[in-house]
Amino acid sequence: MNSIHAVAGISVLVLNALAAGWGAQAWLRREPSVPFWYLLRAAQGTVIGQVLIGFFLLARGSEPPDGLHVVYGISPLVITLVTEAMRAGAAQRELADVGDPDALERREQILLARRIVLRETGVMTIGLLLIVTLALRAAATSGGLP
């Protein structure tokens, strides 16, 4: 089971880094990206899976390699939840500047939706970068990195 945890840890690191890179380039180019959202959800799924495997190992009596390893392992899940809440808040802030989105002309509605998606992409990308940092730290505390 520890080897599954290690493989899951690598997938957390790789998918979150890939999604962060994709999101960063989409945000910097100011071009919304549909594949980013699929990568983001896959990366979030690996975080959830990794935390569940870690909890299962702890419940079975496995000793974590370091006391901080558990903190670094759970923190990505917390960041995932917090960034999802922040993403919703970002959309609401963008909509607050607009009275009635339905009253806008079609072009203005499209531009509004684009601004919302880009703002959400930026928020989620920052969360992904934090998760990558914590995943690297978790790997280091497990003895997986020098």
C-alpha positions in Angstrom: 0.0 0.0 0.0 2.9 2.4 0.6 4.0 2.0 -3.0 0.5 2.9 -4.1 0.8 6.0 -1.9 4.1 6.9 -3.5 2.7 6.5 -7.0 -0.3 8.6 -6.1 2.0 11.2 -4.7 3.9 11.3 -8.0 0.6 11.7 -9.9 -0.4 14.5 -7.5 2.8 16.3 -8.3 2.8 15.7 -12.0 -0.9 16.5 -12.7 -1.0 19.6 -10.5 2.2 20.9 -12.1 0.8 20.2 -15.6 -2.5 21.9 -14.7 -0.6 24.9 -13.1 1.6 25.3 -16.2 -1.4 25.1 -18.5 -3.4 27.6 -16.4 -0.5 30.0 -16.1 0.0 30.1 -19.9 -3.8 30.5 -20.5 -4.0 33.3 -17.9 -0.9 35.1 -19.2 -2.1 34.9 -22.8 -5.5 36.0 -21.7 -7.0 33.1 -23.6 -9.5 30.9 -21.8 -8.7 27.2 -22.0 -11.2 24.3 -21.9 -8.5 21.6 -21.4 -7.2 23.5 -18.3 -10.5 22.7 -16.5 -10.3 19.0 -17.3 -6.6 19.0 -16.1 -7.6 20.9 -13.0 -10.4 18.4 -12.1 -8.0 15.4 -12.7 -5.4 17.1 -10.5 -8.0 17.7 -7.8 -9.1 14.0 -8.1 -5.5 12.9 -7.4 -5.3 15.1 -4.4 -8.5 13.6 -3.0 -7.3 10.1 -3.8 -3.9 10.7 -2.2 -5.4 12.0 1.0 -7.8 9.0 1.2 -4.9 6.6 0.7 -2.9 8.4 3.4 -5.8 8.3 5.8 -6.2 4.6 5.1 -2.6 4.0 5.8 -2.8 5.9 9.1 -5.9 3.9 10.1 -4.1 0.7 9.4 -1.4 1.8 11.9 1.3 2.9 9.4 3.6 5.4 10.9 4.2 8.6 8.9 7.8 9.2 8.0 7.7 12.6 9.7 5.1 14.5 11.7 5.0 17.2 9.0 4.3 14.7 6.3 0.7 14.4 7.3 0.3 18.2 7.4 1.9 18.5 4.0 -0.3 15.7 2.7 -3.6 17.2 4.0 -2.9 20.8 3.1 -3.4 20.3 -0.7 -7.0 19.2 0.1 -7.6 22.3 2.1 -6.1 24.4 -0.6 -8.4 22.7 -3.2 -11.5 23.6 -1.1 -10.4 27.1 -0.4 -9.5 27.9 -4.0 -12.9 26.6 -5.1 -14.6 29.0 -2.7 -12.3 31.8 -3.9 -13.2 30.9 -7.5 -16.9 31.4 -6.8 -16.1 34.7 -5.0 -14.1 35.9 -8.0 -17.0 35.3 -10.3 -19.3 37.1 -7.9 -17.0 40.1 -7.8 -16.9 40.3 -11.6 -20.7 40.1 -11.6 -21.1 42.8 -8.9 -19.9 45.4 -11.4 -22.7 44.5 -13.7 -26.3 45.2 -12.9 -28.2 42.6 -14.9 -26.1 40.3 -17.1 -29.1 39.4 -19.1 -29.7 43.0 -20.0 -26.2 43.2 -21.6 -25.8 42.9 -25.3 -24.6 39.5 -26.5 -21.0 40.7 -27.1 -20.9 42.2 -23.7 -22.2 39.0 -22.1 -19.4 37.1 -23.9 -16.7 39.5 -22.7 -18.1 39.3 -19.2 -18.0 35.5 -19.3 -14.4 35.6 -20.6 -13.3 37.9 -17.8 -14.9 35.6 -15.2 -13.2 32.5 -16.7 -9.8 34.2 -16.8 -10.2 35.5 -13.2 -11.2 31.9 -12.1 -8.2 30.5 -14.0 -5.8 32.8 -12.2 -7.2 31.9 -8.8 -7.1 28.1 -9.5 -3.6 28.3 -11.0 -2.3 30.0 -7.8 -3.9 27.2 -5.8 -2.3 24.5 -8.1 1.1 26.1 -7.6 0.7 26.0 -3.8 -0.3 22.3 -4.1 2.8 21.5 -6.2 4.9 23.2 -3.5 3.3 21.2 -0.7 3.5 18.0 -2.7 7.2 18.5 -3.2 7.6 19.2 0.6 5.5 16.0 1.4 7.8 14.0 -0.9 10.9 15.5 0.8 9.6 14.6 4.3 8.9 11.0 3.2 12.4 10.5 2.0 11.4 10.5 -1.6 13.4 13.7 -2.4 16.8 14.8 -1.2 
